[in-house]
Amino acid sequence: MSWSANIESDLQFYKIYRSISVFSHVSSLTPINIISNTDYLDTNLESETTYYYAVTAVDDADNENKNVVSAVGSVADINPPVIAI
């Protein structure tokens, strides 16, 4: 996933959140990663599962807007077929 860069001069980093249900606030969630760039590749996902994501910006004073709009992403069937002979 990728997003537009925060233009504030005091940007410290981004926090990435993920859930299996839609959410609009990140207070009860733990970030899956903290990064400084504007793209992220999520790994170790479950086949045929829908995930919801949000990214927040954190400034030098540790301010973070915890109200978010989560975006949805789905994982295709990544399991190989089982063939019995």
N, C-alpha and C positions, 0 to 999 in steps of 0.2 A: 504494500500500500504506500501511497505517497500523499503529501499535503503541501499547501503553500506555506512558505516560511513566515514566521512571526517577524514583524519589522521593528519591534521594540528594541532599543539599544541595550537593555538590561536582561535580555533573554539568557537564561542559564542552560536549560535543557527541555526536552519534551518527555512526557510520561505517556506510555501506551497502555491502554486498558483493554481487556477482552472478557467477554462473558458469553454464556450460551443462551441468555435471555436479554431482551432489549432493556436498556437502562438510560437514565437521563441525569444521573448524579454519580460521581465516582467515590464518594466518601466511604462506602462500604467495600470497595474493591481495592485490590493490591495491583499495582502496575506490573505488567509482564516484562517490561523493559523500560530503561531510561536512556535516551540517546540525544545526540546533538544534531544529527542530520535529519532530513525531511523525507526519508523513506525507510521502510521496514519490511522485511520478509519474515512472516511468521512460519514456524516449523513445528513438527511434532503434533500435527492436528489429526483429529479422528476422521476417518472416511465417512462421507455422506452426513456431515454435521454442519449446522449453521452456527456461525459465530457473529457476535456483535462487538464492534471496536469503537474506541474513542481515543483521541490524542489531546492532551492538555499541554500548555506551555507554562513553564515555571521560571520566574524571574530571579534576580540576584537576592531579593528579600524573601525568597521562598513563597511568593504569592502564586496561587494556582486557582483558576476558575474551575470549580468542581461541577458546575452545571454544564452538561454536554448534550449533544445529539449523537446517538450511536449510529454507526454505519454497519450495514450487514454484508457478510461474505459467506459463501457456502463452499464446502469442499466436495469435489466430485467423488465418485466411487473409485478409490485408489487401491482396492484389494484385488489381487489377481484371482481368476476363477480357480476353483478346486476341481481337479479332474481325477476320477477314480477309474482305475483300469483293472 
